[in-house]
């Protein structure tokens, strides 16, 4: 497939790319076509004659497989091959009811995949200790955090301390070099370009060379002695990481020949500089061989020895994508995505946040995704991740006991420098977002005075020792005393219970019911949902005390959900596109990082939305020429098996040996048209338009013409590069299928749900 790269990148300029951009930017023609088709149906004529406005939604215009596809496209991350037929056999109502009860579903395949990431089941405290963050390492260097005494974990800390001190030493050296350079400049200017200036430059240059060659180690050793009282810190004096000693090929082979457990033991016995040199000496295929045959725990150990903080962030994202792609409880995963966006938290708020997000998604969001909204709201409010992200952990009541003690301490030291960061004060961030984004909404009837009152009530809600991964903590000493009034309702001072009563009040407001219902309708129905539908959902919300499954049932049984004008009318977000492509291709993912990188390229990195408002689901936020080009390139790369660690097999079940004989089976050799006909229902059960189909086949012909001149014949390639039991003709057909599949996944129809 290497020879396809140039032509594939050029293919984005083709007719199908133009059709994609036009169709997504101007979706009206599709809706008009559907409405015109509905009008000729006698069963719909009366409904259309009654009104030309939103009343047309009262007619359930979708029928048969269209209804199944509508449900699969909206309540899952996209159908897998054969799922349409499975739902048809089960019955749509029964399928939807099953999705509302995820605990009843078989998740053995998903659980087997999640078992590859054992650390993602640890508590936040264990994660921070066993996969230390950079902040934890700095505390270990300063003696404020313990260093494990032995084993792999001791080696993890040693390696991270070495890297941290090396980086610090490099910064000091760079600063000294900059200062030396400045001094040289000054000497040149003062000397006026005379011979003495030349001598000064020569002397300085000599000093600089001495520093570069031998000055770094003493500096770093001095830092180690001052900042790290542990007994073996002197053995970790770092050198420039770029100068880590190289390891010979013979040494590498000796380690790679060991059993998996022995490989890990050998790595943990290495001194930090030796380990750095070993890892840098490995070629890509040797890195794969290093972890070959290892169980998930051993593989994680190797990763931890290199970059423990990076391991946490990468596994967090991998587990998220594994759920989205492979879970049978698709509605639960779609709702998990919905609530993670509704209660958005930015991954890089601080160095502890990736660790807290593991528990936030696993223990707070996913278990409550299909429950009562009030239970979810309370779980989020008691989450250390949210308390840290929106700064409520820093909020201190100005009249609290903690503030009084701080003022008394300052009074006893009138000449001491005041620490503004520790000054008592109420932080309004969480109080504001709790109302504006989490419950009643910006038009929910609250004022700035209400925000202040909410923030007062929630003083004392914080986190116990967040640098070590502590849990939620209510600190009465930081709580602002007194009765507070929010939106006309008084809340008596009752410690933590005062805050819980506030959460109950906000969760049960009619404004909250409408705000949540509208967001759900936008996610599942259209960018501008009918108000009648939102009102009906809000009524159910209030009647059931915020029971999310009941609200979704109301949506599912509403005629608005089945309106033909909304069929394939919502543009997929980058996450929905990437996951739906993996599901449609039945991709086998061993390495999730190419998908993570693709989402970043498309402008929707996981946990990457900085403001608390979260990502938008409107088409306008995701449709642009550049964004759609990125999608097309991803589709072609995925379909062409050019994403490392991800495989997709498009080949049909054929007896390829028959193609080498004179048997009649040679007459069934697939053509591009027949392969497009075979692949289309696998990727797009609802089919594509004639325009898309024609454009895809035309683009295929162009690419095939380019590739035929560039491809090396299969028979001329080394035997070890061929697939086992793969006939030469099959290799060509597989490449054709990959190109056709990529073009179909980049089509306008696949971009919509």
N, C-alpha and C positions, 0 to 999 in steps of 0.2 A: 504493500500500500504506500510505500515511500514515494513511488513515482506518481501517485495521485495527488500529492500535496499541492503542487503548483496549480494544476487544473482545478482542484477543489476550491482553493482560495479564489480563483478567478470566477468560479461558478456563482458567487454571490452577486455578480453583476448581471446575471442571466435573467431570463423572462420570469422564472419562478420567484426570484428575489423581488423583482418589481411587483409582481402580483401579490406577494406577501405584504409588502409595505402598503400598497394601495388598499388591499382588502381590510387590513387591520386599522388603518388610519381613517378609512371611509366605509364603515360596516353597513351603511344604509342599504346598499343594493341587496345584500343577503336577507335582511329583514323584509325588504319589499318583496323579494321573491317568495319568501315563506308566507307572507300575508296574502299575496296573490294566489298562491296554491291553496291557502285555507279558504279563500273566498269562493273558489269553484266547488268546494265541498258543500253539498246541499245541507248537511247537518250544521254548518256554521253560518249559513247565509243570514238567518234570522238574528243571530247575535251581532253580526256586523251591521245590519240595518238599524239596530236599536241605537247605536251610538258610534261616533268616530273617535271617541276618546278612550280613557282607561277602562270604561265599562266592557270593552272587548275582552278583557281578561276573564270574564265570567265563563267564557267558553273554553273547555278543556280541549285545546286544539291538537295537542300532541297525542299520538296514538301508537299502540304496538311497541316496536323496538325503540322508537324515538323517546318514549317515556322512560324506558330502561336506561338508555344512553344519557338522557338528561340527569337522571339520578346518579348514575355512575360518574358523570363528569363533574357534578356539583358536590356530592357527598363523599367522594374519594379523591385521591390524587391522580385519577385517570384509570381507565379499565386496563386490565391485563388481557393477553390473548385467551379467548375462551370464556371470559367473565360474562359477556353478554348472554351467551348460551346458558351459563350456569344460573344466572338470575332469572332468565326466562323460564327455566325448568322449575326453579324454586318458587317463583312468584314474587313480584316486586314488593308487595306489602310485607310478606314474610321476611324478605331480605332486609328491608328497612328496619323492621322491628328487631331483627338480629343485630344490626349495626348499633342500635340503641342500647344493647346489652353486651358490651365487649367482653365481659368476664366469661361469657358462655362460648367463646370462640377458641378454636385451636390455633395456638401461636407457637407450635413446636419449631417450625422453620425459623421464625424470627428469634426465638430464644437461643437457638443454636448459633445464630449469627451474633447475637449480643454477648454470648459467652466468650467471644474473642476479645472483649474489653472488660476484664474483671474489675479493674479499678473504678469503673463507673458505678459500682455497687457500694463503694466505701462512703463513709460519712465525710463531711467537709473537713473535720479535724484530722481524720486519717489521711485524706488526700494531701493536705498541706504538710503533714509530717513526713509521709512516705514518698510524696512527689513534690519536694519543697519548691515554693515560689522563690523568686529572686529576693523578695522582702524577707522571707524566712532565712535564706542564706546570709543576708546581711546581718540579721539578728544573731545567727550562729557565729559569725565572724566577731561580733561585738560581745559575745558571751551571754546574750539575752535569750538564746534558744538552745536546747540541748542538741548535741551531735551524737547519733547512734554510734555505739562502741565497736561494732563489728558487722560483718556480712556485706551483702550487696548495698544495703541502705547506707552504711558507713562510706562505701566507695562513691555512692551518689553524692553525698555531701562533700566529700573530698574533691570530686571533680568540679562541682559547682563553685566551691570556694576558690579553687584554682582559677576558674574562668573569670569569676567576679574580680579577684585581685589582679589578674592579668589585664582586664579591661581598665581597671582603675589606674594601674601602673602605666598603661599605654596612654591614657588621658594626661597623666602627669608629665610623661615624656614629651607628648605632643605640645603641651603648654610650655614646657621648658624650651623646646625647639623653637616655638613661636617667639618666646621672649629673647632667645639668642639671636634669632633672625632680626628682631627689632633692634637689638643692640648693635648688630652689624650695620644695619641701615643708618643708625645714628652716628656710628663711627665714620662711615663713608661721608655722610653729610658734613660732620664736624671737620673732617680732614680736607674737605674741598677737593677730593679726588687726587691728593698728593701721594707720594710713595709711602708715607707713613700709614695712610689709609689702606693701601694694599697690604702692608704688613699686618695691620689689625685684622683684616679679613682673613689672612692666611692663618693667624693664630686662632681666630674663632672657628675657622673651618676645622682645624685640628681638634679642638675641644669637642665640636659636634660629632666628629667621627668617633671619638673615644666614647661618647655617650651612646651612640647608636650601637657600638660593638659590645661594650661591656658595662654600661652604666645602669641598665634596667634591672638586673638581678639584685644588686645591693639595695636599690630603692624599694623594690617589692619586698625584699626580706625585712627591711626596716618596718614597712607597713604591717607585715604579718606579725612581727613581735609586739608591736604596740596595740594592735586591734584585736588579736586573737589569743587569749590566754590558754586555750586548750594545748595539751602537751604535744600533739603531733602537727601543730600548725607550721613549725619550722620546716617540715618535710614537704610543704606545699608551696614553697616560694615559686611563683610563676615566672615563666619566660614568655616572650612574645609568642602568641598562639600560631602565628604564621611560621615560626621557627621550630615548631614541635618536631622532634626527631622522626625521620622517616623510618619505616619498618621494612625489612627486606621481604622479598617474595617468598623466600623459604620459611621465614617466621610466620607469615600470613597463612601459608598452606598447612603448617603444623597445627595452628589453631583451628582452621576450618575442618581438619580431619577428625577433630575431637567429637565426642558425643555432645548433644545439646547442653546438658547440665555442666559438663566439663568446660565447654566454651564460655558459659557465663561465669564460672569460677575463675577461669583464666583472666577474663576481662576485669573482674572486680579486684583481682590481685595486682593489676597494673597500677603504677603511680600515675597521677593525673597527666603529666606531660607525655608519658609513654602511651597512655590510652588515647590522647589526642592524636599523637603521631600515627598510631595504629589505624584509627578510624579514617584519618585523612589519606592514608595509603591505600585504602580499599577502593577497588574499581566497582562500578555499579553491580555487576553480576556477583562480585564477591560479597557485597553487602547483603544481597539476597541469600547467598549461601550461608552467611553468618547466622541467620535466624531460621534457616531451613530445618524442619523437623521439631522445632520448639513448640511447646504448648503455650497458650496465651500468657500465662504468668511469666514464663521465661522470656518470651518475646518482649513483654512490657518491661522486664528488668533491663534488657539491652537498651531499649528506648529511654528508660529513666537514667541510665548511666550517661546518656548523651544530653538530653534536653527534657527534664521532668516537667517543667512548666508548659512547654510546647506539647508534651504528651497529653496533658489534661485538656487543653483547648482542642486538639485534633480529635481526641476520642469523644469529647462532648459533641462535636459536630458529626462525627461518624455515627454515633448512636442515634442522633436525631434523624439522620438520613436513612439509617437502617430501618427505623420505625416507619418512616414515611413510605419507603419503597416496598418493604416486605410484610408489614403488618396486615393481617386479615381484618382487623378492627379499624378499617379505614376512616370511618366517621370519627372515632375517638382521636385519630391522628390529625385529621383536618381540624377538629375542634381544639386540639392541643396547640396547633399552629395558630389558630384564631386567638386563643387566650394568651399565648406567648407574645403575640403582637399587641393585643389589647393592654396587657400588663407588661409592656416592653421594658427590658433591662439591657443596657449596653455592655457588651463583653469586656471592654477595656476601661471601665470606670476606674478601677484600680487593680493592683496585682492579685488581690484575693478573689475578684469577681468571677473568673472562670471556674474556680473551685466551688463557689457558692451556687453558680448556675447549674452545676450537676444535680444538686439536691433540689434546686428550685424547679427544674423541669420534671425530675423524676418523682419528687414527693409532694410538690405543691400543685403544679399545673395539670399534669396528665391524670392523676387519680380523681381530680375534681372537674375534668373537662366536660363530663356528661352528668353533672350533679346539680345541686342547688347553687345558684349564683352567690347567695350570701355565704355559704360554706367556702366557696372559692375566694371570695373577697376577704374573708377573715383569715384564710390560710396565707394569702398574699401579704396581708397587713402584718402577719406574724413571721414573715419570711425575712431572715437576715439580709438576703439579696436585695429586697425592695427597700428595707430600712437604710441600707448603705447607699444604694443607687440614688434615692431621692433625699438623702442627707438627713433623714429623721433621727438617725442614731446620734447626730450632733446637736439636736435640739434640746435646749435647757430652758426651763421656765425662769424668767427673771426674778420671780418671787419664791422660787423653790428653795429647799434646804441646801442643795448643792450650790446654788448661786450665792446664798447667804454666806456659806462657809468660804467661798472663793473671795467674796468681798472682804470678809474679816481677815483672811490671810493677806490680802493686798494692803489692808489698813495697817497691819503689823510690819509691813515692809514698804513704807512709802517711797523709798528711793529705788526699789527694785524695778527692773524693766517689765512693763506690762505685757503679758502674752495675749495679744488680740485674738489669736486662734482659739484660746481657751475661755474667752470672755463669755459669760452666760448670755444666751439669747435664743429666741424662738426661730427655728428654720421653717419657712412656710412651703417648701417645695412639695413635700408629700401631701400636705393638706390641700394644696391647690390642685395637684394632679388627681388626688383621690376624688375630687368633685368634678373637675373639668374633663378628665379622660377615663376614669374608672367607673363612675356611677351616673350622676344626673346629667352630665354633659355641659358644654359651655353655655347653652341656653336653658339650663335647668332651674333658673330662678334664684341663684345664690349671688351674694355680693362679696366684695373684697373683705368686708367686716366678717362675713361668715368664714372666709378662708382663714383669717386670723384666729377665730374662735376654734375652728377645727384643729389648727396647729397647736393651740393651747391644750386642747383635750388630749392630743397625742404626744405631748411631751412625756418623757420617761420611757417611751417605746423605743428600744434600741437593740444593741447586739453586745453580747458578752465576749470581750477580747477578740475582736474580728481578725486581728493579725494571725491568730492561731485557729481560726475557723469556728469560733464559738457560735452558739445558737441565739435565738431571740431572748431578750431579757427586758423585763419591765423593772425600771429603777424608780421607786417612789420618790427618792431624793431629788430627782431631776424633774419631777412632774409639777406643773404650774397649778397651785391650789385654786379652788373657787368654782362657782357655778358658771357655765358658759351657755350661750344661746346661739343656735345654728338654725337658720331659715325659720325663725319664729318659735322654735322648740327649745326648752331649757333642758340642760343636762347637768344634774347635780354631781358634785365632786365625789367620785367613788373609786378612785384609783384606776386600775386597768379596766375595770368594768365600765367606767364612763366611756372609754374608747370603744368597747364592744357594743354598747348601746348606740353609739354614734354610727357604727358600721351597720347595725341592724336598721337604723332609721334610714340611712342612705340606700341600702339594698332594697328597701320596700317602697321607695318613692315612685309615683307614677312616671316622673321624669326619667328615672333610671330604667323603668320598664320600656319606655319608648326609645331611649338612647341605645340600650342593648339590642332591642328588637330591630331597630333600623340598621345597626352595624351587621347583625346577622343576615338581614335581608340583602344588604349590599354584597356581603360575602357569597351568598347562595343564589340570589335571584338576578339582580342587575345593579349597575352603578347608580341608578336613580329609581329605587323601588317604589311601587305604588303605596300611597299613604294608607289606603284601606287595608292592605296586607300588614303594614307596620302596626296599625291600630289593633288589628285582630290578634297579632302576636303579643302585643303589650297587654291586651286583656287576658290572654292565657297566662302570661308571666305573673300578673297580679293575682289571678285566681288560684294559681298553684304555688305561690310564694317563691317565685323565681326558679321553677323547675325547668332546666334547660331542655331536657328531652321532650317535655310537653310543648315547649315553644317551638321546637323543631318539628314536632308532629303537626302542629297547626300550620307551619310553613309547608310541609310536605303535602298536606291535604288541601291546600289552598289552590284555587284555579289559577292564580297569578303565577305560581311556580311552573305551571305546565303551558304557559302561553308560548305559542310558536315564535312570536317576535323575540323571545329571549333564548331560543334554542341556538346553541353555539354563538352566543352574542357577547359573552364575557371573555376578555383577553386574559390569558394566563399570566400570572406573575412569573418572574424568573424561577422561583422555587417550584411553582406548580409545573412549569414547562420542563425543568430538568428532571424532576421526580417522575412526571408522567411519561417522559421519554424513556427513562430507565425501566419503568413498569411495562410500557408497551412493547419494548424490545426484550422483556424477560431477562434483563441484564444480570449477570453474575458479578457482583461487586466485591472484590477483596481489598481494594484500596479506594477509600472515599474521597481522598484529597483532590483528585481531578474534578469531582463534582463540586467540592467546596470552592476550588479556584474558579470554576465556571460561574458560580453564583456571584463571586466577587467581581469577575469581569463584567457580568451583566448588571451590576449595580445593586445587588441585593445580598450582601454577605450575611451569613447566619449570625444572629445576635449582633449585627453591625449597625443598627439604627441608633444614632447617638441621642436624638431628642426622645423624650418619653412617649411621644405621640405614636410611634411605631410606623411601619411601612403602610402605604396606601394600596388599595386594591383597584383603584380606578385605572381604566385603560390609558388615560392621558399620561399617567406617570411612567408607563412602561413601553409606549409605542414611539419609536423614533427610528430613523434609518440605521444609525449606528448600533442601537440595541438589537434590532432585528438581524443585522449582519452577524452580530455575536451569536445569536441563537442559531442561525443557519450554520455557522462554522462549528458550533457545538454539536448540532445534529449530525453533521457529516463525520465529525471525529468520533462520536459515540458509535454510530452505525458502522464505521470503518475499522472499529477495534484499534483506534489510535490513542485511546486513553489508558495509560498504564494501570494494570490491575483490574480492568473492567473488560469483560468479554460478552459479546452478543453473537449468537449464531442464527443466521438467516436461512441457512441451507435447508431445503425440503428433505424429507425422508425418501431418498432415491437409491435404487440399486445402481451405483455408479459403475460396477463392473460390466453392466449391460451396455454401457456407452462405448466400451472398447471392442465390442463384438459386432457381428453382422445381424444381430437379432432385431426384431421389430421394435424393441425398446428404444433404439436410436431415433425413432420417429417422434418420441416425446421430449426431445431436447427442448428445454424452455427457451422462449423468446423474451425479449424485454417486455413486450405487451402482456404475455402470459404471467411473467414474474410480477409485474405491477399489479395484475389482477389478483395474484396470490397474496402479495404483501399488503395490499390496501386494506382488506378487512381485518388483518392482524393488528395493524397500527391504527386504523381509523374505521372502526366497525360501522360508523354512519356514512362512510364513503367520502369522496371528494368530488368537486365539480368537474365538468368536462374541461374547463379552462385549466384548472390545476393539473389534471391528469395529462393533458396535452403538453403543458409547459414542462412537467417532470420528464416525460418521454423525450421531448426535444432536447432538454438539457442533458439527459442521459446519452443521447446519440452524440452530442458534442464531446462529452467527456470520454466516451468510448473511443472516438476517433483519435483523441489526443493520447489516450492510454495505450492503444494498440501499438503505437510507434515507440512507446517508452518502456513497456513492460518487458522484463527478461523472461523468456520462455521458462515454464516450470521445469522442463526436463534439463535445462542448463544450470539450474540452481543446485547448490550442495544438498546432498540427501538430508543432512541434519536440519536444514531449514524448511523442509517440506512437512506438512502435516501427515501424521500416520494414516495409512490406508486412504489417502486422498488422491484420486486420479487427476491427471493434468487438466482435463476438461472441468472438473468440479472446482478447481482453484479459480478458474476464470469466472464461472457462474457465481461463486461466492463473492467475488469482487463486484460483479454486476449487481447482486442483491444488496450489498452494502451501500453502493451509490444510490440505488433506487430507494432504499429504506431511509437514507439520510435526506433525500429530497422530499420524501413524503412527510418526514418529521419536521421539516422546515416549512411545510405548506401552510397556507392561511387557515385551513380547517383544523390542523393539529395545534395551532397557536391558540385556539379558542376552546372554551369548555362550556 
